[in-house]
Each structure stands twice: as structure tokens, then as C-alpha cells.
Amino acid sequence: MAKLFYKPAFLLFFAFIQAVSFAQPFAVEVIIKNQPDKKIVFGAVQGDDFIEKGSAFAENGVVRFKLDDDAEAGVYRIVLGKTKYAEVMDEGPQQLDFIFNGEDIVLETNFKAPETETNVIQSAENEAWFLFKTKERVIKTELDELTQEVDYYWEADEKEKAIKKADELNRLQIEHDLFITQWVQKTDSMFAAKLIATYRQPMLDGYLTKEQRNELFKREYLNAIDFSDELLLNSQAYTDRVFNYLVSYNKKGMTKTEREKAYEKAVDEIVANTNKNEKVYKFIMKYILHGFEVLQLDGVITYINKKYPTN
């Protein structure tokens, strides 16, 4: 009887040990054209924070990094170094963001233009993500151009042209929302789906004035996404959303006091939409406070610390 009891247990234990011993890290390989002899840094993205995971030099135009098999899904980044122009002008380095979600990754990019000249050789997540971003950039450019035309014709009192462009703008916004929905469904089981969903925008009727559309944006922009998903902390999705929202409250010609009062209203709206998950909420509040510290808007910082203490 003892043998019958212990043998299966022993086999299960052995299988577990064998599985652990054979666990392999995931490989990230990037083939880089025109890469100068500069150290390449690899790390994870969390909002505006970059958590370095390692560094290496490219060998024959190829750099390789490893991620443990238990590494969290999210956005990761390789920092390729600065161009000569960036060094002279004190600008940021060339870098490439991509998704890791439990698979080996092989990418091909160009040091001179990593954002627009990256090919995915291996990685289902990144193949979907980069293809989405390419198409999204095209639609975003069309939306921006149409919005400018709508504003121009309404302000110039060219009603016929304004109505035509307003109809085109509204139609393209509907198409854009359908585009987002289809891509979320297409990438349903991927981390990419979470990021893609954050590109959803409120419908801003082209028949409204610029000021009316901005007010509508303020009311609905934060409602368009879910701020309770902790996995999205491993990206810039939440911080980008909050940044874009804060920008909508800033008007040219404002005094410092007027700007601070406007940002206080924005903070109230941000808190109301992001306080459903404590971890997400604290993450966003930390980001906001740091931003206002950089801008030296002490009045807003005092307002937040008094009304929304996070400690």
C-alpha cells in the first residue's frame, strides 16, 4: 500500500523539479542598421519611469537580451544612444518600445528611425502592435488635418465647405472607433489589446465650435478607457492619457494663477475617473505631482496634498 501511495507523489514531485530546472529565459534579439558603437540599454517602461534591466553592445549589428520566464507582460524599451545631432542639441536618445508577453522576440530596426522603420521577424504580439500603430498614425493624421479644416471654414464663415468637412470628420471618427473595436477583438488574448483600447477617443461633433469640442473632450476623454487594469501600469498608457487631458486645460495667455486654477479642476476630474483601483490611483497621483513639481506650480501641489493625500 505504501508503494501505491508514494510512487505517484514522487513522480509528481520529480516532474515539478524537472519543469523548474528546464525553465528557460525568453530571448530578445534586435538587428540594428546603422548602429554606432554605443552601449545599448534594455529595460521596462512604467509610465515615465524606465527600469533598467541590462546593457550590451551590438555585435555585427545585433544586440541580445534575456528576460526571465516570470517577467511581467508589458512595454519594454531598448535605448540605442544619441545621434550626433541629438548630442549637439542636447536632445533625447534613439529608442524602441515593444511588447513582451511570454514569447521570444526578434526585431529589425534602424538606428536613424526606430519608430517608423521597425520590422517584426518573430513575435505575434509585436506584429499586431506595430501594424496597428502604423495604421493608427495614418488615421490620426487624417483626423488632425480634417479638424484643422473644420475650424478654419467655420471661423471663415464658409458654411458650405464647413458642413462638408464636418460630415467628413464625423464619419472618420466613427470609422476610427470601429477600427479600434475590431483591433481589440482581433488581439483579444494579447497585451496589445489593452494598449489598443486606450486609443479610443470621444466623439467630437464637427458641427460644434472648437471651444465646444474642447469642453466635450474634457467631459468624456477620461471615460473612454478603464483605469482599473494594473497590468497597464507596465506601459505609458495611463500617463499619456492623463498628460493629454491636462494639456486640454492649458490655454495660451493664461497667468500662472489662472493656469493653476484650471489644473485644479483637471485634477478633480482625473481623481474621479482613476480612483477605482488604489494601485493605479497612487501611480497616477505620483505622476501628476511630479509633473507639477517640474512646472513649479506650487499652488496645484498644495491643492492636491490637502484634498487628495495618498499617504
C-alpha positions in Angstrom: 0.0 0.0 0.0 2.9 2.4 0.8 4.3 2.0 -2.6 1.0 2.8 -4.2 0.7 5.9 -2.1 4.3 7.3 -2.6 5.0 6.5 -6.2 2.6 8.9 -7.8 3.6 11.6 -5.3 7.2 11.1 -6.1 6.6 11.2 -9.8 4.7 14.4 -9.5 7.5 16.0 -7.4 10.1 14.8 -9.9 8.0 16.3 -12.8 7.8 19.6 -11.0 11.6 19.7 -10.3 12.2 18.8 -13.9 9.9 21.5 -15.2 11.6 24.1 -13.0 15.1 23.0 -13.9 14.3 23.2 -17.6 12.6 26.7 -17.4 14.3 28.9 -20.0 14.5 32.7 -20.1 13.0 34.4 -23.1 15.3 36.0 -25.7 15.0 39.5 -27.1 17.1 40.0 -30.2 17.2 43.2 -32.2 19.0 43.6 -35.6 20.0 47.3 -35.9 21.0 49.0 -39.1 23.4 52.0 -38.8 24.0 51.3 -35.1 27.1 53.3 -33.8 29.5 51.9 -31.3 27.3 52.9 -28.3 26.1 50.9 -25.3 22.5 49.8 -25.7 20.4 49.8 -22.6 17.4 47.5 -22.1 14.6 48.0 -19.5 10.9 48.1 -18.6 8.6 51.0 -19.0 6.3 52.1 -16.2 4.7 55.5 -17.1 7.6 58.0 -17.3 9.9 55.7 -15.4 12.4 53.4 -17.1 13.6 50.5 -15.1 17.0 49.3 -16.5 17.3 45.5 -16.8 20.7 45.3 -18.5 23.0 46.7 -21.2 25.2 45.5 -24.0 27.0 46.4 -27.2 25.7 45.3 -30.6 27.9 42.6 -32.2 27.8 42.7 -36.0 24.7 44.8 -35.8 22.8 42.5 -33.4 22.1 43.0 -29.7 20.6 40.4 -27.5 19.0 40.4 -24.0 17.3 37.9 -21.8 14.1 38.1 -19.8 13.2 35.6 -17.0 10.3 33.3 -17.7 8.3 35.0 -14.9 8.9 38.5 -16.3 5.8 40.7 -16.3 4.0 41.4 -19.5 4.2 45.0 -20.6 6.1 47.5 -22.6 9.9 47.3 -22.7 12.4 49.6 -24.3 15.9 49.5 -25.8 17.8 52.8 -25.7 20.1 52.9 -28.7 22.0 56.1 -27.9 22.0 59.6 -29.2 22.5 60.7 -32.8 25.3 63.4 -33.4 22.5 66.0 -33.8 20.9 65.0 -30.5 24.3 65.3 -28.7 24.8 68.8 -30.1 21.2 69.9 -29.4 21.0 68.1 -26.0 18.0 66.0 -27.2 16.9 62.6 -26.1 18.4 59.3 -27.4 17.0 57.0 -30.1 14.9 54.3 -28.6 12.5 51.5 -29.5 9.5 50.4 -27.4 7.9 46.9 -27.9 5.7 44.5 -26.0 6.9 41.5 -24.1 4.3 38.9 -23.2 5.9 35.5 -22.7 7.5 34.9 -26.1 10.8 35.2 -27.8 11.2 38.4 -29.8 13.2 39.2 -32.9 13.0 42.7 -34.3 14.8 44.5 -37.1 15.2 48.3 -36.9 17.2 51.3 -38.0 19.1 53.5 -35.5 18.2 56.5 -37.5 14.4 55.9 -37.4 13.4 53.2 -34.9 9.9 54.4 -34.5 9.0 54.1 -38.2 11.5 51.6 -39.6 11.0 48.5 -37.4 10.1 45.1 -38.8 8.9 42.2 -36.6 10.6 39.0 -37.5 9.3 36.9 -34.6 6.6 37.9 -32.1 2.9 37.7 -32.6 2.3 40.4 -30.0 4.6 42.9 -31.7 3.5 42.0 -35.2 -0.1 43.0 -34.3 1.0 46.0 -32.2 3.3 47.6 -34.8 0.8 47.0 -37.6 -1.9 48.7 -35.5 0.4 51.7 -34.8 1.2 52.1 -38.5 -2.5 52.3 -39.4 -3.3 54.4 -36.4 -0.8 57.1 -37.4 -2.4 57.4 -40.8 -5.9 57.8 -39.3 -4.6 60.2 -36.6 -3.0 62.4 -39.3 -6.3 62.5 -41.3 -8.3 63.4 -38.2 -5.9 66.2 -37.3 -6.0 67.6 -40.8 -9.8 67.4 -41.0 -10.2 69.1 -37.6 -8.0 72.0 -38.7 -10.0 72.4 -41.9 -13.3 72.3 -40.0 -12.1 75.0 -37.6 -10.8 77.1 -40.5 -14.0 77.0 -42.5 -16.3 77.7 -39.5 -14.2 80.6 -38.5 -14.0 81.9 -42.1 -17.8 81.7 -42.2 -17.6 79.4 -45.3 -20.7 77.4 -44.2 -21.0 75.1 -47.2 -17.3 73.9 -47.0 -17.5 73.8 -43.2 -20.6 71.4 -43.3 -18.9 69.2 -45.9 -15.7 68.9 -43.8 -17.7 68.4 -40.6 -19.5 65.5 -42.2 -16.2 64.0 -43.2 -14.8 64.5 -39.7 -17.7 62.8 -38.1 -17.6 59.9 -40.5 -13.9 59.4 -39.9 -14.3 59.4 -36.2 -17.0 56.7 -36.4 -14.6 54.7 -38.7 -11.8 55.2 -36.2 -13.9 53.9 -33.3 -14.9 50.8 -35.3 -11.2 50.4 -36.3 -10.2 50.3 -32.6 -13.0 47.9 -31.7 -12.0 45.5 -34.5 -8.4 45.5 -33.4 -9.2 44.9 -29.8 -11.3 41.9 -30.9 -8.5 40.7 -33.2 -5.9 40.9 -30.4 -8.3 39.8 -27.6 -5.9 37.4 -25.8 -2.8 39.7 -26.1 -1.4 42.5 -24.0 -1.6 44.6 -27.2 -5.4 44.6 -26.9 -5.1 46.5 -23.6 -2.9 49.2 -25.2 -5.1 49.4 -28.3 -8.2 50.0 -26.3 -6.6 53.1 -24.8 -6.6 54.8 -28.2 -10.3 55.1 -28.1 -11.5 58.8 -28.3 -14.7 60.6 -27.5 -16.9 61.6 -30.5 -16.3 65.3 -31.1 -19.0 66.6 -33.4 -17.6 68.6 -36.3 -20.7 70.9 -36.1 -19.6 72.2 -32.7 -17.2 75.1 -32.3 -13.6 74.5 -31.3 -14.4 75.6 -27.8 -17.5 73.4 -27.5 -15.5 70.4 -28.7 -12.8 71.1 -26.2 -15.4 71.2 -23.4 -16.8 67.9 -24.6 -13.3 66.4 -24.7 -12.9 67.4 -21.1 -16.1 65.7 -20.1 -15.6 62.5 -21.9 -12.0 61.8 -22.6 -11.2 60.1 -19.3 -14.4 58.0 -19.5 -13.3 56.3 -22.7 -10.9 53.8 -21.0 -10.8 51.6 -17.9 -8.4 52.9 -15.2 -8.6 49.7 -13.1 -6.2 47.4 -15.1 -3.0 47.2 -13.1 -1.1 45.5 -16.0 -1.3 48.8 -17.9 1.0 50.3 -15.3 3.7 48.5 -17.3 3.3 51.0 -20.1 2.8 54.7 -20.7 -0.9 54.2 -21.5 -2.3 55.8 -18.3 0.3 58.6 -18.1 -0.1 59.5 -21.8 -3.9 59.7 -21.2 -3.6 62.0 -18.2 -1.0 64.2 -19.9 -3.3 64.7 -22.9 -6.1 65.6 -20.6 -4.1 68.1 -18.6 -3.0 69.8 -21.9 -6.6 70.4 -22.8 -6.9 72.8 -19.7 -3.9 74.9 -20.7 -4.7 78.0 -22.8 -2.3 80.4 -24.4 -2.0 83.7 -22.4 -3.1 82.3 -19.1 -1.5 83.8 -16.0 0.2 81.3 -13.5 -2.8 81.7 -11.1 -5.3 81.0 -13.9 -3.3 78.0 -15.1 -3.2 76.6 -11.5 -6.9 77.0 -11.0 -7.6 75.3 -14.4 -5.3 72.4 -13.4 -7.1 72.0 -10.1 -10.3 71.4 -12.0 -8.5 68.9 -14.2 -7.1 67.1 -11.1 -10.6 66.7 -9.7 -11.8 65.1 -12.9 -8.7 62.8 -13.1 -9.2 61.7 -9.5 -12.9 61.0 -10.1 -12.0 58.7 -13.0 -8.9 57.0 -11.7 -9.7 56.2 -8.0 -11.3 52.8 -8.7 -8.1 50.9 -8.1 -5.8 52.0 -5.3 -2.5 51.0 -7.0 -3.5 52.7 -10.3 -4.7 55.8 -8.4 -1.4 56.2 -6.4 0.6 55.6 -9.6 -1.2 58.4 -11.4 -1.1 60.8 -8.5 2.6 60.3 -8.2 3.0 61.1 -11.9 0.8 64.2 -11.6 2.6 65.6 -8.6 6.0 65.1 -10.2 4.8 66.9 -13.3 3.6 69.9 -11.4 6.9 70.0 -9.5 8.7 70.2 -12.8 6.4 73.0 -13.9 6.9 74.7 -10.5 3.1 75.0 -10.0 3.2 75.0 -6.2 -0.4 76.1 -5.8 -1.6 72.9 -7.6 0.7 70.7 -5.5 -0.6 72.2 -2.3 -4.2 71.7 -3.5 -3.5 68.0 -4.3 -1.7 67.3 -1.0 -4.6 68.9 1.0 -7.5 67.4 -0.9 -6.1 64.1 -2.1 -3.4 62.9 0.3 -2.1 59.5 -0.8 -0.1 58.6 2.3 
